[in-house]
Structures are given as C-alpha cells and as structure tokens.
C-alpha cells in the first residue's frame, strides 16, 4: 500500500519535471525562421545546381566520366592546327543529378561547380532535363545565380 | 491463448502508407480481437537495386549511392563502404582524415539516435514536444555537416583515401560548442521522456528480446545491447582510431522497448565523449582525398562497422576491372526486422507500434 503511494508521488513528480522542460522553452528565443520572407544564407560549400565558368573549361571530359548518374553531356571540337579543344555544347540534366559534387572536385581548372541555387521550379520539363550550361542566363528565371555564395 | 469469446480471425493490413511504420513497411497482421496472432512483414517498396547499380559504377562513383542506404546516418554508410574499399585496395587514409571520420560518424550517430528516440516517443503518443526538441538539436548537427560538406542529408563526405573537405577553425568551434550544449540537453530528454511515468509504463515489458533470441536472429546494434549482450564493433573489432578513445558500451537489462530507448540515450553521451576526445587529439595534415584516381580492385573483402542501427557490412568482390564484380551489403535493419514477427506475437496493435518503433528501422536500408 505504501509503495503504491510512493509510485503515485514519483509519477506526479516525473510529469511535473516534463512540464518544467517544456515551460522553459517559452522563454527561449525561437530557433525557426519565417521561410518565404526570411531565407537562411547558404553555406560556403553548399552543393546546388551545376554551373559552368565557360572560359575556364578545357573539355577534358573528366566530369562527364566521373558523374555517377551521367547527368552531364559535353561535346567539343578540336582545332586541327593548334590541337586545342573548344567547347561546343555543355548540357546538364538536373533530373538525373544527385548533387554529389564529384564533378567540381575532379575539375582541374575549377570550371564546373555547384552554385547556391536550391529552390528551382520550372514550367517545362525540358527546362530541367536539358539545361544549357553555356548560356549566361540559364537560371535567370529562378533568381540571381551563384552570387549569394561567393565561391573562389 | 484461452478466450471465452470466439471471434473471427481478422487480417489487417498495416502500411505501407502508415505513419508509424517508419517508411514504406507493410505489415500483414492476423488479429484475434485486438491480439496479434501472426505477422508477416512485406518489404520491397523502396527497392532501388543499389547492389546491382554497384556492379556498373567505379568505387569512387558508388560512394554517393551509399548515402541513399541509411538516409538518416549517411556518414556511417559512407564510412563503411570507404573502409571496405580501402581494405580491398590496401590504402590508408591520412591520420587527420581518420579523426575527422570518427567525428562525423559520431555526430551522425547522435543525429540518428535523436530521430529514433523522438519518433519512438511520437509513436507512443508524445505527439509534438520530443520530436520538436530532437529536431531542434538535430538541426545543429545537420548545420555542421552543411558547412563541412555542403549537404544536409546525402553527404558524400567520406571518400576513398580521405574526406571531401578539411575542418576549418569555424567548424571546429561549432562542433565544440555543440558538444557542450548537447551534454546539457540530454538531461532535458531524461526529464521529458526517460523518467516520465507514462512513457515508462507504456514501454516497459513490451517487445522483449532475450539474449539467445537476439543472437539467433542476428539482431545487432542498440537492440542487441539492450538485451544485455556487450557487443560493439567499435570496441571489439576496432577500426579507424576508435581504440585510442575511452568510451563505454552501454547495455540494458531486460531487452524491452524502454531498454532499447535507454541504450540510445546513453550511447549519445558516449558519442559526445568520443567527439570531445577526437577534437582534442586531431592531428594536422591534409585529409582531402583525390577523386580522379582510377582503382582496379581485385580480390574480395568484408568489412564491418558499427552504424547507429547495428552491424553494417560491405562485401566487395573485384576481378581487376574498374567496376566491382559483386557488392553485397549486410544492413542491420534487415536483420532487426526479421525479429519483429516473433516480437509482436500476442501484443495489442498499439503495442506492436511500440515494439516496431523501438527497433529503429530505416526502410532505405532494408530494401536497398
């Protein structure tokens, strides 16, 4: 009988302790941000959509070869005199991309990189399956590109 | 079971779209009244044939796919695969990379256990508070990973021969702050859940796994340790630099749902100890791995690590080609869920949810 009262008392105390924990959070600062109005800054190493510095690309095809999901497609033409390759087209399929970042790690000239874009909505499916990385305004319809992160 | 009233046997399909089956698990329950007389788990709804994909990818290319196995503890899957590949290729990562791997693996263990205990509490009716508390603290871990490797869920951070990015002083400070913060926070979870009378009465004595049963069914991880078997791959077959750290392996007494929960809480404390020691002893150097190396594995290797859910093993066979000939993944959740039908026989449906939640399964790992 005595044990029963002890159990009941301990039960009440344990529940009260829980109330103290939840009550304490009333006086804490909220940890959430009001998302569509406020936006958290992306980190320095954030991996968003693939992007290209066209003038730096040497068409070595290393990114195309290492891509685990074959999301990149690159064609180039070789100049017969100088034997130098010039970039002809660079297509990025964001539907296949798994944002692993292997392409930017393997690139010897830091031409391909993953930018800070994370909210990417499109109207047409072709806009996401065939993004022309050589076009300067490829992500213009989803806002300012890559400017928020300041990658080297 | 002796019942005075005879009722028709009823088959209830629980899942695959059910909030408390933790993913797309489908349980076919045979009920006598409210008592479960038989259970058949159906799996395969999240099958992506990752083992077959591995046969068409080089070892470096396969690392991002291991993120998708156990999506709540991707670092540990990265680690398991990279250690197996390094064992096969007879490589060794730089010392700084080994310490960094320990730090991120333990941080991810904390994040994973936080989600495990909070969703378990949610299954028992503690609807929002523990989950929100856990999400708040998990966010801090995830933020560290975001700064370290640029993703919040699929990290691809641990690479063959090192890691993807070095630890900066800023991130090191954040990790140290987190350790101090979270050590205090665990006491909150104790007050909120561990000693709460409702939680205790609800989960004690439910889904008891005995020592022999656990060993027979190859249950591993916290579920095994809750049954009183002191087995931890980190301690018994040390990999990386785990043998340099001082930590305990918490064990439970009865092997019931509350013990499995309690072992996880204590494991988070031990993880904090490991992180603290590793942050203090981390050597200088360059841990970053080069990804453009071409590996041609030959031979076969099995390497196991301790993931938050248990014993995670990778078996790789190479024939000298760029692609491995075969890759077999031994995932802890798969073995743990095999114990479920025997575990919930004779329980109510609401207690079956409790037993299932305490096993902490991840469907991505079961179906792979």
Interface residues (C-beta under 8 A of the other chain):
Chain A: X10 X11 X14 X15 X17 X18 X20 X21 X22 X25 X31 X43 X44 X45 X46 X47 X62 X66 X67 X68 X98 X99 X100 X101 X102 X105 X106 X114
Chain B: X57 X60 X61 X62 X63 X64 X65 X67 X129 X133 X136 X139 X146 X147 X148 X149 X150 X151 X154 X156 X164 X165 X188 X191 X192 X193 X195 X196 X197 X198 X200 X291 X292
